[in-house]
Amino acid sequence: MLSWRSAGGRRTRRGDRASGGSVGAGRALVCVLAILLSGCVYLSRHTPRGACAHDLGSPLRNFCVVSPGMFWRGAAPGRADAAWLVQHGVGTVASLSPDLRHAFDSARVDPGLERPVLYFQVKFPAIELLTHHRLDDRVAHVLAIIRKEPQPVFVNCRAGVDRTGIVAAAYRVLIQNASRRQAIAEMDAFHSPWDPLNARYIRSLSGARKAKILRDMRRWEHRIRPSGEFECKEGGCRYHALRGSAARGSGAAERKQRTHPDRRGSCSRACVDRREADRPRSLAGGAPARAARGSLRAAAAGNGGSGADARRPAG
């Protein structure tokens, strides 16, 4: 009997494990079906009806004006979409996913139009929407771009729904002081299957977390650097990569190089010129210095000693 019960117990435990595995597989299947059934939001070429009240008549999928003249959002633009953005005066493009250089390089714009467009390729892995790992820092980074770079700033991810939606909702709450409920309602209008998870993050934007993101945003404002710039003129746009302090022309690194010696103890040309200008002429050279040196040599000759002796104090 004991042997039979033991065997039966093992069979029961195996059955429980099998049942648990079936439940897990069932949940995974439900998640997959939810994504497939709502996949139109990622595959559709059109913005969901009623998702945005201010779309400027843009042909760009999931395009919306979050803040007039300051912040636009949307899906990754194609060639015609890039041309539309340039024609309508976009100042900066911040892409959270695909590389947009080809889209803008192949865009055809008004031959009489001349405009530079800054370009940021921002690292923002989609998996972080699920894990929330480093999500606060990603949001702070993009908000700094929106606030400090030439506006309007166009922010996009691949579909213009999830990562872009998180940034737009965070902007509404953290910068415009909109209610979290209102920001979530605006985000939900784009019908992402991940809306419940995204909404949970937006609801958390208060208190210490809100204060930290705003502090991080201000730190980012002093160190953001564009990846490059699209120079749009003569009917097209051409990409130019920008690296380091050259991206901003008068960045902190360049200012430091102008005013401080480098690690080897040497000084930049501008630094040397300024030191020479600040140095008294009696030390830097010129007629007063030559006269002083002549007096020393005469005194030394008169004493029968060297210049060093003449300079040595008596005593």
N, C-alpha and C positions, 0 to 999 in steps of 0.2 A: 504493500500500500504506500509506504513511504517513497519507494522508487517511482511508483506511478504518479504520485502527487508532484514529485520533483520534476518528472518529465513533463507533466501537465503544466506546472508552473513555468517551465522554460518555454513551452509552446505558447502560453499566455503572454509572456513577456515579448516573445518574437512577434506575436500578433499585435501587441501594443505598439511596438516599434514600426511595424509595417503600416499600421493605421496612422501613426504620426507622420510617416513619410508621405502617405497619401494626402494628408491635410496640407503639408508643406508644398507638395507638387500642385495641389489644387489652388492654393493661394498664388503661387507663381503663375499658373495658367490664367487666373483672373486678372493679374497685373498685365500680362502680355495681351490678353483680349482687350483690356481697357485702353492700352496704348494703340492697338490696331484699330479699334473702333473710333478713337479720337484722333487717329493719325492724320485726318484731313487738315488739322491745324498746322501740321508740318509740311504736308504735301500740297495743300491748296495754293493757288496762285493769287488768291484774293484775301483781303482783310475781312474777318468776320463782321457781318452786318451789325452796326451799332457799337462796334468796339471803340471807335474814336470819334469824338465830336469835331475835332479840328485836324483834318488830314491834308489840307491845302490842295485837294484834288490830285494828290500824288499817285502815280501808277505803281509806286513801290509797295510791295506786300507788307502788311502790318505796320505801315507808316503811321505815325501820330505825332502831333506837336504836344510835348509834355509841358513846355514853358515857352511861350511865344518869343521868338528872337534869341532864345538861349539853348534849348534842349529839344532835339528831335530824336525819335526812335524808329526802328524798323528792322526788316530782314536784310540779309546780305544783298547789296545791290548788284545788278548786272550792268552791262555797258550802257544801256539806255537809262537805267535808274541813276547811274553815276553822273551821266550828262544832266539829268534833271536836277540832281542835288547841286551841281556846280552852277547851273543856270539860275537856280533860286537862291544862290548866295551862301551856301554852306561854308563855314569857316574852318571847321575841324571835323575829322572823321576818326572815331575810336571803334575799332573792330575787336570784338571779344572772341571771335572764332576764325572765320576764313581770311585768307590773305586777299586784299582787295586791289592790289597793285594792277593786275591785268585789267580789271573792270574799268578803272580810271584811265589807265594808259590807252585803252582802246575807245574811250568815250569821245564823241564828236560834239563840240560846243560851238556857240556863236563865234565866228572868226574875229569879231571886234571885242570879245570879252577877254580880259586879262585879270586873273585872280590866283593867288596862291592858296592852297588848301593843306593844312597840316594833317599828318596821318600818324595815328597811334595804333600799333598792333599790341593789344593788351592780353597778357596771359590770364585766361579765366577758364580752366577746365570745367566741362559740364558736370562731371562727377561731383564737384564741390556743392552743387545744388542739393545733392542727396546727403552728403556727409556734413555739410556746413563747415568743413575744414578750410580755414583761411578765408572764408566767405566775407567776413567783416573787412579784412584788408583789401580784398578785391573791390568791394563796394566803395571803400574810402578812396582807393586809387582812381576809379572812374569818376567819382564825384569831384575830385580835385581837377581832373581834366575839364569837366563840364564848367566848373567855376572859373578857371584861370586861363583857358585857351581861347583863341578867337571863336566867337559865336556867330551863328548857332552851331552847336556841337551835335553831330549825328552819331548816335551809338547804335551798334547793331551786333547781333550774333547770327547764327546760321538762319534760323527761322524768325528771329525777332520776337520771340515769345517768352522764353524762360529766363535766361540770363539777362536779356534786355529788360524783361518785365520786372525782375527783381531790382535792377538798378533804377528803373523809372519809379517804382513804388517807394524805394528807399529815398530817392530824391524828394518825392512828395512829402514824406514824413519828416526827414531830417533837415531838409533845406527850406521847404515851403511850409512846414508845420501843419500839413494836412493831417486829418485824423487817420489812424491806422485802418479803421473800417472803410473809409473812403478810398484809401490807396489800394486796399485789397479788392474792393469792388471794381475799380478801374483795371486792375491786373487780371481779375477773373473774366473780364469781358473778352479776352483773347482766347479763352477756352483751352488752356493747357491742361493735359491730364495730370500734371503735377501741381495743380493749384492748391490742394490742401497742404502739401509740404511747403510750397512757397509762402502761403499765407501764414503758416506757423512762424516762419522766419520774420516776416514783416511785423507780426504781433509782438515779437521779442524786442523790437527797436524802441526801447524806452530806458529810462534810468541810466545806470552805469554803462550799459552796452551802447546806448545812444551817445553818451558823452565820449566814450573811447573812440568810436568811429569818427566823430567830428574832430577829435584831437589828431587821429591818424590822417584824416583828410587834410588838415592844415600842414602836417609834416610832409605829406605827398606833394603839396602845392609848391614846395621849395626844391623838390628834386625830380619832378617829372621831366622827361625828355622825349620828344617825338621820335618815331622811327624814321620819318622822312617827310617829304613835302611834295605835293603835286603842283607843278607850275603849269597853269592852264592859260594858254594864249594861242593865237593864230589857228583856232579851230580844234585844238586838241590839248591833252594834258600829258606831261612828262614827269615821271617820278625821279626824285633825287633823295638818296639816303643821307641822313644826318646822324652824326655820331658825337657823343660826349658834349663838351661845351660848345662845339661848332653848331649844335642844333639850336642854341638860343642866342649866340652871338655875345652875350654879356652875362653868362652864367656864373655861378659861385666859383667853379673851378677856374675859370678864366680870370676872375677878379683876384683870386688867391695867387695865381701865377704872376699877375702884374705887381702884386704888393709884397710877396714873401719869397725868400730864397727857396730853391728846391731842396730835395733830400741830400744832394751832394754839397750843399752849402753855397752853390752858385746862385746867380740872380738873373732874372729875365732882362732883356734889353731895356724895356720900359722901366724896370726897377733900377738898373744901373744909371740910366739917364736922370731919374728923379734924385738918386743919391748924390750924383755930381752937382745937380742944380741946388740941392739943399746944403751941400758942404761949403763952409766959408772959403772965399777965394784965397785966403792966406794959406789954406791947406790943399785946396784943389789945384793950385797952380796959378799962373798969371804973373803980372808985374810985381804985386806986393810980395808974393812968395819968393820970386827971384831976388828981390832986394834984400829980404830977410836972410836968404842963404848967402848972399854976397857979404853981408855984415858979419855973419858967423865966420866965414873964411878969412876976412880981414883981421878979425879979433884973434883968430888962431895964429895967423902969421905973425902978428905983433907980439904975441906971448911966446912965440917959438914952439908952440905946441900944436896938437892936432885939433881938428874940429871937435872931437869927442871931449878933449880936455877943456876946450873953451865952454862947452855946454855943461860940464860937470860943476855942480854947486861947490862953493868953497866951504872948508870946514874940516 
